[in-house]
Each structure stands twice: as C-alpha cells, then as structure tokens.
Amino acid sequence: MTETSAVAETEQLVAEAAGKTDGAAPEGPQFTLELNQDQKDIREWVHGFAEGVVRPAAEEWDEREETPWPVIQEAAKIGLYGFEALGQFWADETGLTLPIANEELFWGDAGIGMAIMGTSLAVAAIFGQGTPEQMGEWIPQCFGTADDPKVASFCSSEPDAGSDVSAIRTTAKYDEATDEWVLNGQKAWATNGGIADVHVVIATVDRELRSRGHAAFVIPPGTKGCEQGAKVKKHGLRASHTADVHLDDCRIPGSCLLGGKEKLDERLARVREGKRSKSQAAMQTFEASRPTVGAQALGIARAAYEYALEYAKERQQFGRAIIENQSIAFTLADMKLEIDAARLLVWRAAWMGRSGQKFENAEGSMSKLKAGEVAVWSTERAIQILGGNGYTREFPVERMHRDAKIYTIFEGTSEIQRLVISRAISGVHVQ
Ligand SMILES: Cc1cc2nc3c(=O)[nH]c(=O)nc-3n(C[C@H](O)[C@H](O)[C@H](O)COP(=O)(O)OP(=O)(O)OC[C@H]3O[C@@H](n4cnc5c(N)ncnc54)[C@H](O)[C@@H]3O)c2cc1C
C-alpha cells in the first residue's frame, strides 16, 4: 500500500468510526479538545492581566509578604475579581473555563493569584451548600465592590485537624432562645483568615459523628468573637495572607448555617439511624475545587518551563547554547510532556465535575496530585537549568519553586490524594 492510500484508508476508518461517511454531521456529542471562541477570549484576557499587571508586581509582593490590595482592586476594576467573573467562568458547561482562567492567572504569579482566587474556596462552599437565598446574600459580600474589594476565607483546618478533617474540634451550639449559633474553637492556616469580610467555618455540631457531624457556617463581616490569630510566615505563596482564626463565643444568626437547620437535622437523624449521609461539609468543598487547584499548579509549572526554555536558548557555555546539550533539551521535553499530561487530567476532572459525572476513580484527586507534583518537579528542574542564576532572587524560578511546593500540601496532601485514589480504585479501606 502506498503512503497516500494508507492515509486515505485511515481517514476512512476514522470517518466511519465517527459515523461520518457521507459528509453528514455526526450524531451525538463530539469529542474535541479545541477550545471555543469564548474560552480562547477569556484565556487571552486573563493572560493579558497576568502578563501586564501580575507578573511585574510578583517580586515586590513576595518580598513584602502582604496582600496585594492594589492588584486585587485592578482585577476588580476590569471585572476579573468578582462574583460575575466567577459566574462567567463557571457558566461554561464544558467546565474548562475555570481551570483555563486559573492557569493563566497563576502563570503570572501564584502568590498574587491566590490573593485573587483565595476567596473562591469560601464561595465554593456557599455555592455548594447554601440555599439560593444564602448564595444571593453572601457571595457578593465575599468580593465587595470594584471600588472597595473584599476577600473571603474558608476555615476548615485546625492545629490538630489537617489531613484528618474528622478531628475538627471547633464547636457550633444552637441557642434556641435567640435563634443563634455559638461557635468556639481555633482555625489554622486559613487563607485570608482574619482579613476577610466573610469567613466560612466548618464546625462540629456533634463530635461523636466525626466528619458526618460537621456543618458549614457563614460568619458575617464584623462579627464579635471572630478574630485573626497569628499570621503565618511562609516558604512561598507569600503575597497570599495565611493566619489562624480564633472563634470565642462567636454568635451568628441561625440563618448563617449553610443549607439551613431543617436540612442539617434531617441529615444528622439519618446518620444517627446508621444510614449513609450524602454530604460531608468540608469534603464536598474540596472535591469540587481540586481540578481548579490543579490548574493553578499548572500555571506555575508552565511559567517555569517557559522561562527555562528561553534561558536555555540564550545561555552559552562551551561555545554553544546550553539547550544544544541533550540533557537540557530532554529535560525541557519532559517538562512540556508532564505539563501537558497534567493539563489533560485537570481538564478531564473539570469536565466531569461540571457535567455531573461520578468520580469513580477519584479523578479530581488524580488531577490535583499530578499537577501539584509536576509543578514541584518542573520548577526544581527550571532552577537547575538556570544554574546559579536559578538559585538567586534575581530570577523568578526560585520563587516559582517555593510557590509550587504548597500544591503537594494544601487541599489534601499528595499522600491523602493517593489514599483517596487507592481506596476508590480498590474498594479497600487502605490506611
Ligand atoms: C499556605 C497554606 C494555605 C492554606 N489554606 C487553607 C485554607 O484556606 N483553609 C483551610 O482550611 N486550610 C488551609 N490550609 C491547611 C492545609 O489544608 C493543611 O496544611 C493540609 O491539609 C495538611 O494538613 P497538616 O498541615 O495538618 O498536615 P498533616 O495532616 O499533619 O500531615 C503531615 C504529613 O503526614 C502525612 N499524612 C497524614 N495522614 C496520612 C495518612 N493517613 N497516610 C499517609 N500520610 C499521611 C501527610 O501527607 C503529610 O505529609 C493551608 C495551608 C497552607 C500551608
């Protein structure tokens, strides 16, 4: 068979498999990885902001270790920070726009990216567990306005409850006389903790039920008894504020229980009867957000890869560009390969989440695990390719490496993702 006829035969086979032998449009959904115009436009728009505003500010805010309010405000002014933007990203039924926007923003800088996107974790909790009225009331308040932007915080972790969410000790007790919930406890490592207007707090209403006794509460702005504790000094992601949050007899209206009391009482009754509960407050929020977090890690990995690629073409040693050495060129090839592979996992999980597919094999966890590990590995390789320069603060890849490391730790460590995946694929309660 000639090469041309082999190609023609292959095309015919593909066409037949797609049910497209007579030029008619194929029936049913088509698989495509080509982005539509809206997705491309949003990608360009976010990339423009990342390149023009975020990247140039990255070093300064990393050194200052402060929330970059002026950058958040600029993002709010162009409509990139706010519930309308998040709503627009979420509206894409393929699920891809949210990870695409995150990848581009974090390509600019992860610390500033998190200062802008950190609010969305609290929003995801309200969106996932709140009633329509609660969403309408609280989600806009999470962002404030373009002139006066605010941030929100999602507080689940505690000093003794990190990976083991079921060990949460913060209590929420209902005061029937006043129709108020009273919260007491200490939250740890909360992104935007204490500087947020709206805090979403996971607390236990019945400790005996462990994670099935958890519920999510909105702490309205200015509530007494909700205070910032120690601010955390960090290895990376330093433009993003992280702090403890103390809750001391913190009284909030009964209506601040996400989902409402009736639904909670029903769920607790089901659990006490030994029936399975459909939801575990913190876990639901994490499941929905894992591909987005993976996309953030991808943005860092891609930024480091692109920087290292350009550097390797420019840097001369032994009379030639260092990229002419296979060890450098192959490393860059592997970086590109790993990043693209991670993106496919992220997009798959984002599509599954948005289209309501069941995560049979913990595909959300797979995406976050792979992207986080690729980000750590790629940024470390980028430092190696830049040599001495890579190790200095004069070049951005060392910051990218510091930023990348958190992606194997928060939103479930790599070990916890492997635990989730291994349990899902085996049905065995792997310890
Ligand atoms: C910058 C930053 C921002 C954060 N933002 C937030 C936030 O906004 N809201 C929030 O609620 N939390 C937040 N966190 C907390 C974060 O989610 C936790 O740090 C994370 O879940 C890990 O918990 P831990 O630190 O207690 O580690 P630990 O749970 O103590 O784990 C320590 C080590 O033991 C391993 N390990 C634990 N259990 C097992 C097991 N069963 N099998 C195998 N290995 C295991 C872990 O993988 C890890 O390597 C943030 C943390 C940081 C650093």
The ligand as an SDF file (V2000), in Angstrom:
LIG
                    3D

 53 58  0  0  0  0  0  0  0  0999 V2000
   -0.3290   28.3270   52.6200 C   0  0  0  0  0  0  0  0  0  0  0  0
   -1.4180   27.4960   53.1800 C   0  0  0  0  0  0  0  0  0  0  0  0
   -2.7360   27.8420   52.9460 C   0  0  0  0  0  0  0  0  0  0  0  0
   -3.7590   27.0780   53.4690 C   0  0  0  0  0  0  0  0  0  0  0  0
   -5.0520   27.4890   53.2890 N   0  0  0  0  0  0  0  0  0  0  0  0
   -6.0500   26.8410   53.9450 C   0  0  0  0  0  0  0  0  0  0  0  0
   -7.3800   27.3550   53.9080 C   0  0  0  0  0  0  0  0  0  0  0  0
   -7.6620   28.3770   53.2790 O   0  0  0  0  0  0  0  0  0  0  0  0
   -8.3290   26.7190   54.6270 N   0  0  0  0  0  0  0  0  0  0  0  0
   -8.0580   25.5880   55.3320 C   0  0  0  0  0  0  0  0  0  0  0  0
   -8.9640   25.0580   55.9480 O   0  0  0  0  0  0  0  0  0  0  0  0
   -6.7980   25.0770   55.3940 N   0  0  0  0  0  0  0  0  0  0  0  0
   -5.7970   25.6800   54.7240 C   0  0  0  0  0  0  0  0  0  0  0  0
   -4.5030   25.1940   54.7860 N   0  0  0  0  0  0  0  0  0  0  0  0
   -4.2320   23.9820   55.5680 C   0  0  0  0  0  0  0  0  0  0  0  0
   -3.9180   22.7790   54.6840 C   0  0  0  0  0  0  0  0  0  0  0  0
   -5.0620   22.3480   54.0320 O   0  0  0  0  0  0  0  0  0  0  0  0
   -3.2720   21.6880   55.5780 C   0  0  0  0  0  0  0  0  0  0  0  0
   -1.9700   22.1290   55.9000 O   0  0  0  0  0  0  0  0  0  0  0  0
   -3.2140   20.3380   54.8730 C   0  0  0  0  0  0  0  0  0  0  0  0
   -4.4950   19.8000   54.7600 O   0  0  0  0  0  0  0  0  0  0  0  0
   -2.3240   19.3270   55.5930 C   0  0  0  0  0  0  0  0  0  0  0  0
   -2.6320   19.2410   56.9450 O   0  0  0  0  0  0  0  0  0  0  0  0
   -1.4650   19.3340   58.0430 P   0  0  0  0  0  0  0  0  0  0  0  0
   -0.6590   20.5180   57.6940 O   0  0  0  0  0  0  0  0  0  0  0  0
   -2.0790   19.2690   59.3760 O   0  0  0  0  0  0  0  0  0  0  0  0
   -0.5730   18.0700   57.8030 O   0  0  0  0  0  0  0  0  0  0  0  0
   -0.7460   16.6470   58.4930 P   0  0  0  0  0  0  0  0  0  0  0  0
   -2.1260   16.1550   58.2960 O   0  0  0  0  0  0  0  0  0  0  0  0
   -0.2140   16.6850   59.8820 O   0  0  0  0  0  0  0  0  0  0  0  0
    0.2190   15.7410   57.6060 O   0  0  0  0  0  0  0  0  0  0  0  0
    1.6240   15.6680   57.8390 C   0  0  0  0  0  0  0  0  0  0  0  0
    2.2170   14.6160   56.8900 C   0  0  0  0  0  0  0  0  0  0  0  0
    1.6440   13.3260   57.2020 O   0  0  0  0  0  0  0  0  0  0  0  0
    1.0570   12.7920   56.0380 C   0  0  0  0  0  0  0  0  0  0  0  0
   -0.1310   12.0130   56.3970 N   0  0  0  0  0  0  0  0  0  0  0  0
   -1.1390   12.3680   57.2390 C   0  0  0  0  0  0  0  0  0  0  0  0
   -2.0630   11.3910   57.2950 N   0  0  0  0  0  0  0  0  0  0  0  0
   -1.6480   10.4070   56.4780 C   0  0  0  0  0  0  0  0  0  0  0  0
   -2.1740    9.1480   56.0930 C   0  0  0  0  0  0  0  0  0  0  0  0
   -3.3320    8.6960   56.5510 N   0  0  0  0  0  0  0  0  0  0  0  0
   -1.4620    8.3960   55.2180 N   0  0  0  0  0  0  0  0  0  0  0  0
   -0.2810    8.8350   54.7230 C   0  0  0  0  0  0  0  0  0  0  0  0
    0.2700   10.0320   55.0430 N   0  0  0  0  0  0  0  0  0  0  0  0
   -0.4110   10.8050   55.8990 C   0  0  0  0  0  0  0  0  0  0  0  0
    0.6960   13.9910   55.1780 C   0  0  0  0  0  0  0  0  0  0  0  0
    0.5290   13.6410   53.8250 O   0  0  0  0  0  0  0  0  0  0  0  0
    1.8780   14.8900   55.4340 C   0  0  0  0  0  0  0  0  0  0  0  0
    2.9490   14.5170   54.6110 O   0  0  0  0  0  0  0  0  0  0  0  0
   -3.4600   25.9260   54.2420 C   0  0  0  0  0  0  0  0  0  0  0  0
   -2.1300   25.5710   54.4650 C   0  0  0  0  0  0  0  0  0  0  0  0
   -1.1270   26.3400   53.9740 C   0  0  0  0  0  0  0  0  0  0  0  0
    0.2950   25.9630   54.2920 C   0  0  0  0  0  0  0  0  0  0  0  0
  1  2  1  0
  2  3  1  0
  2 52  2  0
  3  4  2  0
  4  5  1  0
  4 50  1  0
  5  6  2  0
  6  7  1  0
  6 13  1  0
  7  8  2  0
  7  9  1  0
  9 10  1  0
 10 11  2  0
 10 12  1  0
 12 13  2  0
 13 14  1  0
 14 15  1  0
 14 50  1  0
 15 16  1  0
 16 17  1  0
 16 18  1  0
 18 19  1  0
 18 20  1  0
 20 21  1  0
 20 22  1  0
 22 23  1  0
 23 24  1  0
 24 25  2  0
 24 26  1  0
 24 27  1  0
 27 28  1  0
 28 29  2  0
 28 30  1  0
 28 31  1  0
 31 32  1  0
 32 33  1  0
 33 34  1  0
 33 48  1  0
 34 35  1  0
 35 36  1  0
 35 46  1  0
 36 37  1  0
 36 45  1  0
 37 38  2  0
 38 39  1  0
 39 40  1  0
 39 45  2  0
 40 41  1  0
 40 42  2  0
 42 43  1  0
 43 44  2  0
 44 45  1  0
 46 47  1  0
 46 48  1  0
 48 49  1  0
 50 51  2  0
 51 52  1  0
 52 53  1  0
M  END
$$$$
